[in-house]
Amino acid sequence: MPIESEPPVRRRSHNLAQGVVEALSQRILLGQLKPGEKLPSESTIVAEHGVSRTVVREALSKLQASGLVETRHGIGTFVLAPQAQSGLRLNVDTVASVRSMLELRLGLEVQAVALAALRRSDEQLTRMREALTDYQASLANNDSCVEEDKRFHQLIAEATGNTFFTEIMLHLGNAMIPRTQVKGAERGGADFAQLGYLANLEHEAIFNAIKRQDPDAARAAMVLHLTNSRDRFSGE
């Protein structure tokens, strides 16, 4: 009986390298590895992922080709700043541009949250809960909730398991949560504390749908949140 040949080593190496690429990309895109920060050494990545140095070097090469990192020979590999990673620029500083941003997010995040509900891990759910807890603490202290708000939505993107969602949300940056960037004359009498409180209730509905792994409810909760955000802010 003929012996079946093993899959080519190159293919196995490629699959392993892609796993390392995805893991490191997530850490970069979620800010766990910050711009200018040096990536762990090759030996550390080898130990963390249980792969060979050849696989790690292939993964680092892919990350460099994607524009997320740069390798400085003899020194190491460093995370690039977002502006160096992408040419995407969005100026959100008027009520009209806020409406446009929320329309964009409706097209993006409604699908993302449905995928997140299906694919999220328990660890990702825990991190979403932490982001909302931090959001509520900032709200109670009358502090800006922008970073916590952004983190919650980025974690939803991460939970899709699709790095393109995560990358797009990263590139949107603070423009994704634009309310504090709008000029005073433009925002009129908008009460940001009240907007933050209402958004919190909607975040909880989104979180609970993801927790139940109910994609239809998650989709509906995200539509409600982003539509309400648009209407509250614009006064429509």
Secondary structure, 3 states (H helix, E strand, C coil): CCCCCCCCHHHHHHHHHHHHHHHHHHHHHCCCCCCCCECCCHHHHHHHHCCCHHHHHHHHHHHHHCCCEEEECCCEEEECCHHHHCCCCCCCCCHHHHHHHHHHHHHHHHHHHHHHHHHCCHHHHHHHHHHHHHHHHHHHCCCCCHHHHHHHHHHHHHHCCCHHHHHHHHHHHHHHCHHHHCCHHHHCCCCHHHHHHHHHHHHHHHHHHHHHCCHHHHHHHHHHHHHHHHHHHHCC
